């Protein structure tokens, strides 16, 4: 294992612990990632003794004293060195009260520290002191589980998940990220202990959700969340999309499976977290708008409008940012049906301009979402829809080159209208300003100051207003 310890920092640590007659190990994710051939910049060091004291000595010897951050209350320290984040902690053992995930911490041995780890693949350690430098310490067969691509807990999984229920989310996240399988006994324990997730803060749950959403195939994680029973607890709005109803032999698709398929589709095109959230929530209002109509079958009229109205409350609930990110997701949910109706030959330039104006800089992301939303099993249907979207994209390019509509601001401002007609802030100002905007979007006038000015004078005349002579 010495090949994984070539970095200068490991030799600095080794020299110090040998001088002080200490035991120290690199442990956890760094070991796992090295064995998997994955790059890692996060290095966890556990020492039988004081992690903070070791960190201070390493910081001094490495020449990076200003890059050391000490967390005295937690008994840990973080050193930034040569592009790596190195965390030092003393070996410890933990015990829990059932009502809290905050452990009672005591000094412990390496074995105690490995026992408290979440999964066997994260409990492996490599010795850094002279006697066993480069030797793998693996009491729970984490290497075997790594080779078998298996997620398993070091101790009884009921104890592991009851003590710290966030580990249930982490098991599913690791299975999704690494394309591993969760051991049967471990998954059964997640199902059994799922209600314990209620003691975990929403911020921590959302942090794990974000990591699942950012995986290359996030549907794996959401299927595991659904099968485990966790989804119904942490995201009941998404769980509500599950199921298929039959009316007179007419069935609708299962909108949960459709949604996570769309999420997989978008993940092939973009790593943007907020585009993926918009995708996850784009049909969130379908359970509230589902109707059966004899003439047309199942409908979900207005789900895009109601869904956009739900976004602020959902973002507050999930502890997601309420500013521009929320507005972005809200916009994409509202507009996600619009492009599909604009691919016909008889669609007006006005309709395309309005989509461009309303979507603004998010138009390209909206088109990606709409294309990802095509999940039919019929290849001809997919081919037809994708052809239609190419038509929409072509029309958008043509109008963009000609009109510069995206994100445009009408060339006549409200202040200009007030000044020209000598009127205070009032309803006519808004009427004229909106009329100018609509005239540009409808192609009645160009996006040009002089044409807009003349149009303003005509509209003012209709409203009984006269320009003020100055």
N, C-alpha and C positions, 0 to 999 in steps of 0.2 A: 504493500500500500504506500510505500515511500514515494512512488511516482506522483501521488496526489499532494505531496507536501513540499513541492519544489519552491513555492513562494517564500520570499525572504522572511515574511512575518512568522512563519512556523519555526524557522531556525532561531529567530530572536526569542520567541517564547520558550523553545526548548532549552536554550542557554540559561535563561533566567530560572526556570523551574528546576534545572539540574543544580544550579548554584544554591538555590533555596531548599533543595531536597523536597520538592513538591511533585504531585501528580497532576498532569493536565492533559486534556483530550480535545480534539476537534470533534464535534458531535452534530447529529441531526441532518438538516437539509443539505448542508455542504457535502457531507459524506455521501448521502443518497444521490445527489446530482453528479458528483464525480464518478460514482460507480455506474451511473446511467449515461455518462458521456455528455451531460448537459452543463453549459457554463453557469457559474454561480459566483456572485460577488458578496453574498451574505455568509459570513463565517461565524459560527457559534463555538466559543471556547468554554469548557467547563473545567474548573480546578478544584481539587480537594483542599479547600481553604477559602481565602477571600478573593473573589473575582475582581473587586475594585482595586485592591492592592496590586494584584498581578497586572491589571490594565495600566495602572500608573507607571509601573516599572517598564512595561513594554512600550508605553508612549514615550517615556524618557529615552530609552535606548534606541527607539526607531527614529527619533528626531521629530516627532509629531505631537508635542505636548499641547499645542493649541487646538488639536483636533479631537481631544478626549472630552466626552460628556459623561458625567457621573450621575446615576440615578440612585442616590443613597437609600431612599425608602424601599427600593426594590432589590438593593444589593447587587446592582449590575452597573456596567460601564460600557460605553460605545466608543470605539476608536475608528476614525476614518483614515485609512492608510492605503496609498497607491491604488485608489479607485475601489477599494473594498470597504465594507462595513463589518467591523469585527466586534462582536458582543462578548463580554466576559461575565461569567457568573460562577459563584461557588456551587459545588454539588449540593443538592438539597433533596429532602423528601417532603411530600405534601400529604395533608389530610383535609377532608372537606366536611362541612355541615351540609345537610340536605337542602337547606333553604337558600344556599348561596354557592356560586361558582368560584368565589374567592377562597383560596386554600390557606390553611395554617401551614406555615413554612418553617422547617427546621434544617439545620446543617445535616448533610448526609454523605453517603458513599457514592461512588460512580454507579453502583448497581441501583441504589435508591433513585438516583437521577434518571437512569434509563427506564426504571419502572414507571416513573411519572410521565414519560413521553406518550404522545397520542397513539402512534402506530409503530410497528416493528421496523418499518423502513426508515423511520425518523429517530430510532433509538440506537442506531449503530454509532460507534465511536472509534477514532483512531488515536493511538497513544502519541504524545508529544515529548514525554520525558525519556531520558536516555535508555532506560531498561527495556522499554517496549516501543521505541520510536518507530512509527509506521505500521504497528500491529493493529489489526482490526479486532475490536472487542464487541462481540455480537451475541449476547446471551439469549436473545429471543428469535434467532434465525431470520433476522431482517434481510440478510443477503439472499437467502433462499426465497423469501417472499418477493424480493425485488426481481429475481430471475423468473419467478412464476407470475409476476405482475399482479400481486395480491395485496389488498389492504386488510390488515389484521391488527388487533390491539395487543400490546405486550401482556396485559393482565386480562382478567375477566371483562369482556366488553360491557356488561351491565354496570360494573363498577366504573369503568372508564367514562361511559356516557352519562351516568347519573352524576358523577363527580363534576364533570365539565361538559354540559350538553352541547356546547359549541363544536365539540369534536365530531358530533354527528354530521354537521354541515361540512366540516373539514374532510371527513371521510369521503363524502360525495364529491366535494371539490377536487380532492386528489385523484379520485377515480376518473373524473372527467378530464382533468388536466393531463394525466399521465396515461390515459387509456388503460387503466387497471380495473380489476374486478374486486368488489368487496366480498370478503369471505362470508359464507352463508351464516355462520354463527354471529358474525359481527353485524351483518345487515338485519338479522332477526332482533338483535339487541337495540338497533336504531328504531325499528318499528315499535318495540316494547317500551322504549324510553322517550318516544317522540314528544310527549306532553311536557317533558322536562325543558324543552326549548323555551318555554315561557319565562324562565328566570334569566334568559340572556337578553341583553339590551338590543334594541332595534339596530343601533349603529353597527354592532358586531355582526349581526345577521346579514345586514345589507352589504357589509364588507365582503362576506363570503359569497353572497349572491352576485356581486359585481365580478368577482373572480371567476365564478361559473359562467356568467354571461360572456366574459372575455375569452373563454376557451375556444379552441378551433371548432369543436362540435358541441355547443352548449346544450343541445337537446338531451344528450346523455345524462347530464346533471339534473335537468328538469324531470326526466322520466324517473330517475332514482328518487328525487324529492317526492314525486307523486306516489311511487310504489311504497315508499317508507312511511307515508302519512304525514310527513313534514310540510308538504306543499299546502295542504288544506289549512294548516295552522298559520304558516308564515305569509302565504299569499293566497288567501281565499278567493280573491278576485280572479286570479288566473285559474285556480282549481274549478271555479264555477263554469269555465268554458268547457269542461269535460262532459261527455255524454252525447248520445244521439237519440232524438225523438222520432217516432213513426206516426204519421197521420195518414190514414187511408192508403197505406203502402208507400207513402212518400217520406223519405228520410233526408235529414240535412247532415253535413259532414261534422265530425267531431272537431270543434274549434280549438280545443287544447292541442291536439296533435297537429292540426293545421298551423297553429301559432309557432310551435317549437320547430316545425319544418321550415317555416319562413325565417325564423331566427338562424337556423343552420345556413339557409340560403344567403342571408345578408352577411353572415360571418365569413363567407368565401370572398366577399367583395370589400369589406371594410372592418377595421379594428376599432372603430369609434364606439366608445361605450354608450354614448347617448343615442346614436342611431340604433344601436342594439336594444336599448330600453324602449325607444319609440316602436320598434318592431315587436317587442314582447307585449306591449300594451295596445297595439293598434286596433285590436278587436275586443278590447276589454269590456265594452258596453254591449256586446252581442247578447248575453243572457237577459239583459233588461229590455231589449228591443225585439226579441224573437217573437214572431207571429206566424200563424198558418193561415194562408188565404187560398180558398178553393181554386181560384183561377191561375195562380202563379206558384203555389206551394209555400215553402218556408221563406220568410223574409226577415231582414234585420234593418229595416228602414231607419235611418238617422243614427246608426250606431257610431258613425264617425263624429257626429256633432256631440252626442252625449258623452262619448269617450273622451273627447277633448275637454269637456267640462269636468270630468272626473280626475284629470291629471293633477291639478294642484293638491287636492285632498290626498291622493295616492302618494305624491312626492312628500307631503308632510308626514304621512304615516310611515313611509319607508325611510324617513330621515335623509332624503336626497335634496340637493341644492334647489332652492326656490326661485332663483334668478333666471338668467338667460338659458340655462340648460333645460329648466322646466318649460319655458316658453317654446324652445325648439322642439321638444317632444310633443307638446300640445299642438303645435302647428302641423307637424307631420301626421299625427293621429287625425286631425281635422281634415287634412287634404289628401289622405292616402287613397281615396277612391276617385279623385278628380282626373288624373291622367288617362285612366282606362277609357273614359268616355270621350276623349278628345282625339281618337285615332281615325275617326271616320272622315271620308273625303269632304263631307258637307259641313264639317265643323268650321266655325268662323275663326278668322284671325283674332277677333275680339275675345273669344273664349280662351285662346292660347295666351293672349296678352294678360288676361286677368289671372291666369294660373301663374304666369311668370311674375307678375306684380305681387301676388299674395305669398308665393313661396320665397321670393327674393333669393338671397344667397344660398338658401337651403333647397333650391330646386333640384340640383344634382342628387342630393341625398334622397329627396322625395322620389325621384325616378328609380333609384336603386331599391327603395322599399317597395315600390309598386311592382317592379320586375320580380323581386324576391317573393312577392305575395302570390305568384302563380305557382300553385302546388298540385295541379291536376296530374293524375296518373296517365292521362291520354296525351301522348306525345304530339299529336296533331293540334290539340287544344293549346298546349304550351307554345308550339311553333307559331300558331295564329296570333296569340297574345303578344309574343315577343316581336313579331313582325309589326303589329300595331304600335307597340311602344317605340320601335324604330321610326315609324312615321311621325309620332309625337315629337321625338327628339329632333328630327329633321325640321319640322315646323318651328320648333323653338329656336334652333340655330338660325334659320332664315329670318325670323322676326327680331331676334337679338341683334343680328348684324344690321338690320334695317332701322329698328326703332329704339334700341337701347332702353328697353322697358324695365328690365330686372332692377328692383330696388330704386326705381326712379322717384323723384320728388317733383310734383307739378311745378312748372317754371314760374307760376304766379303764386306768391305767398299770401297768407291772410293779411299781413301788414300792408302789402301792395293794394289789395282790394279795399281795405279801410281807407287808405290814403287817397286812392283815385276817386272814390265816391264820397269821401268825407263822412264816413259813418263809424259809429263805435263798434266794439265787439258785439255781434248780434247774429241772429239766425240767417239773414241774407249772406253774410260772409261765408258761413259754412255751405250754404246752398251753391254759391258761385264756385267755391273751391272744389267741391265734389263734382260739380258739373264739368269743370275743366278736366279733372282727373278722368271722369267717365268718357269724355269726348276723346281724350288721347287713347284710352284703352280700347274704345270702340272704333278707332281709326278715323273719326270725324275730322280731327286735326292732328298735326304732327306734334311730337314732343319738342316744341320750339317756342321760344319766348314771344316772338311777334305774333304767331298764330294764336297762342293762348291769350295774349293781351286783347286781340280783336274779339276773340270769343267771349272774354270777360265783359267787354263793353256791351256786346249783344245780350248776354245773359242779364246784365244789370238793367238794361233797357226793359227787358221782359218783366223785371221785378219793380219797375217804376223808379229806378235809380238813375241819376244823372252824374256824369263826371264833374268834379269840382275844378273850376278854372283857377290856376295859380299863376 
